[in-house]
Amino acid sequence: MFVLSREGKAALGLFLLAATWWVFEVVPIGITSIAIGVIQAVFLIRSAEVAFSNFMDPSVWFIIGSVVIGMSFSKTGLTRRMAYKMLQMVGERTSMIYLGSFLMVAAMTLIMAHTAVAAAMYPLLVAIYALYDESNKPTRFGKGLFMGMAFVAGAGSIITLLGSARGAVAVGFFKDISGREISFFEFTYYLAPIGIAMVLLLWAFFMVFFKPEHKTIPGLKERVHDLNVNLGPITKTEIITLIIVLACIASMSLRSFIPALEAVNKSALILISTILFFLLKILTIEDLEKIPWNIVLLFGGAMSIGLCLWQTGAAGWLAIKWLGILENAHWLVFVLGVSLFVLIMTNFIMNVAAIAISLPVALVIAPYLGVAPEVVFYSSLVTAGMPFILLVGAAPNAIAYESKQFTSGEFFKYGIPASIMLMLVLAIFVWLIWPMMGMPVTASPAIENPAAQSLLIG
């Protein structure tokens, strides 16, 4: 019998309190995160040393490094140069500016982490938006542009193992439990179609819910041409910045292929770029003070509550209770039920933690219910990559929030229909498209199931 401890019950209560405060912005989102650490220490859920040390987790430092890359692009003028080139290609129609921006975000996530993509794209989108509305006040176009960046960064990041750490974590669990290794290209073969489909559907989604006030930006081509000419030829500082960032991306990407690099933490690699920017005086102390610490604290709190749920047993209790309900369900209901659980959890505690909590339990249970582990693996990764409801679900969500074009309540409101759309698309892929592509979705149920039975007793 899985009995939840006092600490586990308190962790669940803190989990719900933090979610409510984040959605309704009872206090600034960074202050909610500080409260997460304080409550753990005051109510003896975990020790203060453990609760607050999570705020400096390597994942939080990765976000800081990503933000600094974005700052370097903005300060050197690379973002404006990129923005103007893209606008010259897509033209004056705002619908095409949406599409061009979203495709650029998705394309970049194929080779670099979606957090780094969002950090690099954010100042570029700020430059684009300035040509639409010089007041920087919230508009439908602004909401769609920045919220869309966050959503599409998630959709694109599921396509390759380079888009996020969650893929590598899931591959590791799958190998340990099933005994079979998922290759880089097999991973992309099954996830590319649904990732591409979601990018295009999200473009349609934002055209419906946030249709720009103006169909075109009159005179945009001429303005962009003049602005691009005024930038002049690419400078030495821009070239150095670009070399540093590309070298950083290459080193992180090669971790998937070179065993010697795999042991080097990606946060350390990305922070090398931060050090170089200041050594080479591309950035100054004034720039360091501009880091959005509200967002950094948000993710520190997310790591703290996620690890709190895991270490107190609350996360395992939630996973087992949820999956226990699905014990006798049809295979399709089981797969979608697992995916929905991952979707809910990834909105609260970030995708890597959500995968670590749910996937091992689901992979153990699946074969005994006649479900192939492959379909559980891929469907879980789809929903883990697209937390559309809460800002804390992924770094791109919080980076987009810095635009001040939308509130956390608006993100929650429009994230619900986007998440419903995601689940419908996933159901079509699980039921029809993936089997046509050769993915096994059902298996002969095992005769005995001691592992699954022991998990489901609770």
C-alpha positions, -999 to +999 in steps of 0.1 A: +000+000+000+015+034-010+009+056+020+017+093+015+038+108+042+031+140+061+058+157+040+042+143+008+008+157+017+023+190+025+042+190-008+009+184-027-006+214-008+023+236-017+021+224-053-015+236-056-008+268-038+021+277-061+000+268-092-028+291-080-005+320-073+013+316-106-019+316-126-036+346-109-003+365-101-013+370-065+023+383-061+050+386-088+059+352-101+094+353-088+080+360-053+058+330-055+090+310-062+106+324-031+075+314-011+080+278-023+114+276-007+103+294+025+072+272+030+093+240+026+117+252+053+092+267+077+068+237+076+097+212+076+087+196+043+124+196+033+154+212+049+162+248+039+196+237+026+180+214+001+149+235-008+170+266-016+199+248-033+175+238-060+172+275-070+208+272-083+202+239-101+223+236-134+190+239-153+185+273-138+220+283-148+213+271-183+184+295-185+207+324-173+232+315-200+204+314-227+192+348-216+227+362-218+230+349-254+198+367-263+212+399-247+244+396-267+225+393-300+204+423-291+232+445-280+255+438-310+226+443-335+225+407-348+188+405-338+179+435-359+199+422-388+182+388-386+147+404-382+151+427-412+163+398-434+133+377-424+109+406-430+124+412-465+116+375-472+080+373-458+068+407-469+042+431-453+013+407-445+011+402-408-001+366-413+031+358-431+051+376-404+035+352-379+043+322-401+079+334-409+086+340-372+072+306-361+090+287-388+123+303-378+117+294-342+109+258-351+139+255-374+163+267-348+150+241-322+161+213-345+197+221-336+196+239-303+177+238-270+144+255-272+153+277-242+183+291-261+162+296-292+136+316-273+163+337-257+178+344-291+145+350-308+129+372-282+149+404-290+144+397-327+106+396-322+109+428-301+125+444-331+098+431-355+070+443-331+085+478-329+078+482-366+042+472-360+035+493-330+059+519-316+040+522-283+048+487-271+013+485-256-004+450-258-021+443-291-036+411-306-006+409-329+018+413-300+001+386-279+001+362-309+037+369-318+052+363-284+028+337-270+032+319-304+069+319-301+066+300-268+042+275-281+061+269-313+094+265-295+078+236-277+064+221-308+097+223-327+117+210-298+101+176-299+115+168-334+151+160-326+171+150-295+189+184-296+157+204-289+156+197-252+171+175-225+138+157-220+145+135-251+178+122-238+163+115-204+134+096-219+157+076-242+177+065-212+146+054-193+133+035-224+166+016-228+168+007-191+132-006-189+126-021-224+162-030-233+160-013-267+178+018-277+161+046-297+184+060-324+187+097-332+170+092-366+143+069-354+134+095-328+130+122-355+112+098-379+082+095-356+082+129-340+089+152-370+054+147-386+035+156-354+060+184-346+055+200-381+018+195-379+016+213-346+037+242-358+013+248-387-018+243-366-005+267-340-001+293-367-038+288-376-047+289-339-031+323-334-046+336-366-080+327-352-076+338-316-051+367-321-059+379-356-037+410-361-054+443-360-039+451-394-036+428-424-004+445-435+022+469-422+021+496-450+055+506-462+072+479-442+094+467-471+108+502-477+113+508-440+131+475-435+153+481-465+164+515-452+169+501-417+190+473-430+211+496-451+217+519-420+231+489-401+259+488-426+282+458-431+284+432-404+309+443-376+338+425-360+318+424-327+288+407-344+311+381-360+328+373-327+294+370-310+281+347-338+312+325-336+309+322-298+272+313-300+276+288-329+306+271-311+284+269-280+255+253-300+279+229-317+295+217-285+261+211-269+248+193-301+279+171-302+272+158-267+247+134-283+273+119-306+307+122-288+308+101-255+336+122-241+315+154-243+284+137-228+298+139-193+302+177-196+271+194-183+253+215-209+249+244-184+287+246-181+291+247-219+265+275-223+280+295-195+314+295-212+297+319-237+286+341-209+322+343-196+336+351-231+310+379-237+323+397-206+360+388-212+358+403-247+338+433-234+308+425-257+287+428-225+293+450-195+282+450-158+252+472-168+241+444-191+245+418-162+221+439-141+195+437-168+190+399-165+153+393-158+157+378-123+120+375-119+121+348-146+152+332-131+135+329-097+104+315-115+125+285-127+144+282-094+110+278-077+099+253-104+129+231-098+124+233-060+088+222-061+094+195-087+122+180-067+101+184-035+073+164-051+098+137-062+118+134-029+087+133-006+071+106-027+042+129-037+050+127-074+052+089-074+019+087-055+003+110-081+016+089-110+005+056-095-029+068-086-035+082-121-022+052-140-041+029-116-073+044-128-063+033-164-055-003-154-084-018-173-088+008-200-087+004-238-051+007-251-058+040-268-074+054-236-043+042-216-019+059-240-038+092-240-043+090-203-005+087-197+000+116-221-025+138-204-009+131-170+025+141-185+009+172-200-005+183-166+027+176-147+050+193-173+029+225-169+037+225-132+072+211-127+090+213-161+092+186-187+123+167-176+109+162-141+075+152-156+091+125-178+112+112-148+080+109-127+056+093-151+075+075-179+092+047-159+059+038-142+040+038-175+067+018-193+066-009-166+028-012-167+022-009-205+033-044-217+010-061-192-020-041-205-012-051-241+003-017-250+036-014-269+062+007-249+071+026-281+038+044-283+039+053-246+074+067-251+066+089-281+032+101-270+047+111-236+074+131-253+049+150-274+029+163-245+061+169-223+073+193-250+042+214-252+032+230-218+008+256-231-010+264-198+014+277-172+044+300-176+065+277-153+060+248-177+089+258-200+115+285-202+102+299-236+069+306-219+085+328-192+108+345-217+078+354-239+061+368-208+089+394-205+073+411-235+044+422-212+021+416-241+000+391-221-007+382-185-003+347-169-041+345-168-043+351-206-016+324-211-037+300-190-069+309-208-056+303-243-034+275-233-064+253-225-078+252-261-043+248-275-038+218-252-071+203-262-060+207-299-027+190-290-045+160-274-068+156-305-038+157-329-020+132-307-050+109-307-050+109-345-013+101-346-016+073-320-047+058-336-039+061-373-007+078-385+020+062-363+008+026-370+008+035-407+044+046-403+053+012-387+052+021-350+039-008-328+010+003-306-003-029-291+015-060-278+005-094-264-003-089-227+022-106-204+009-136-184+021-124-150+027-089-139+044-087-105+060-053-112+028-036-124+007-052-097+030-039-070+029-004-085-009-004-089-018-016-054-015+020-041 
